[in-house]
């Protein structure tokens, strides 16, 4: 998992580089439609390893498929 160099002004510096790219893009210019969101995600080149720290295979059934919040904007 590749992590970008910490940026002291970034509130999402703990995220892997690919997720930082997505968070930054969403903050700077939110997508106007699902197609734009898809493009942002595809261009970030998110890999499975970038998401592993949020995986939870022993989640309760009430949590559906175990999703977790990765980043919440201010």
C-alpha positions as CSV (number, residue, x, y, z in Angstrom):
1,X,0.0,0.0,0.0
2,X,1.5,3.3,-1.1
3,X,0.9,6.3,1.1
4,X,1.5,9.8,-0.1
5,X,3.9,12.0,1.8
6,X,2.1,13.8,4.7
7,X,0.8,17.2,3.9
8,X,0.3,19.2,7.0
9,X,-2.6,21.1,5.5
10,X,-4.4,17.9,4.6
11,X,-7.1,16.5,6.8
12,X,-6.9,13.2,5.0
13,X,-3.1,12.6,5.1
14,X,-3.6,9.2,6.8
15,X,-5.3,7.9,3.7
16,X,-3.5,5.9,1.0
17,X,-2.5,8.1,-2.0
18,X,-5.3,6.9,-4.2
19,X,-7.9,7.8,-1.6
20,X,-6.3,11.1,-1.0
21,X,-6.7,11.9,-4.6
22,X,-10.4,11.1,-4.5
23,X,-10.9,13.1,-1.3
24,X,-9.0,16.1,-2.7
25,X,-10.9,16.0,-6.0
26,X,-14.3,15.8,-4.1
27,X,-13.3,18.8,-2.0
28,X,-12.1,20.9,-4.8
29,X,-14.7,20.1,-7.4
30,X,-17.6,17.8,-6.5
31,X,-18.9,15.7,-9.3
32,X,-22.1,16.7,-10.9
33,X,-23.2,13.3,-11.9
34,X,-22.4,9.6,-11.4
35,X,-20.2,9.5,-14.6
36,X,-18.0,12.2,-13.2
37,X,-17.7,10.3,-9.9
38,X,-16.8,7.1,-11.8
39,X,-14.0,9.0,-13.6
40,X,-12.6,10.4,-10.4
41,X,-12.5,6.9,-8.8
42,X,-11.0,5.3,-12.0
43,X,-8.3,7.9,-12.3
44,X,-7.3,7.4,-8.7
45,X,-6.4,3.8,-9.5
46,X,-7.6,2.4,-6.1
47,X,-6.1,-1.0,-5.4
48,X,-7.5,-3.6,-3.0
49,X,-4.5,-3.0,-0.7
50,X,-5.6,0.6,-0.3
51,X,-8.8,-0.5,1.3
52,X,-7.6,-3.4,3.5
53,X,-7.4,-1.3,6.7
54,X,-11.2,-0.9,6.6
55,X,-12.1,-4.5,5.9
56,X,-14.1,-6.3,8.5
57,X,-15.0,-9.9,7.8
58,X,-16.6,-10.4,11.2
59,X,-19.1,-7.6,11.0
60,X,-22.7,-8.0,12.4
61,X,-25.4,-8.9,9.8
62,X,-27.0,-5.6,10.6
63,X,-24.0,-3.8,8.9
64,X,-24.9,-5.4,5.5
65,X,-21.6,-6.2,3.8
66,X,-19.3,-4.6,6.4
67,X,-19.0,-1.1,4.9
68,X,-17.1,1.5,6.9
69,X,-16.6,5.3,6.5
70,X,-13.2,6.0,5.1
71,X,-13.3,9.8,5.2
72,X,-15.8,12.5,6.3
73,X,-15.4,16.0,5.1
74,X,-15.7,18.9,7.4
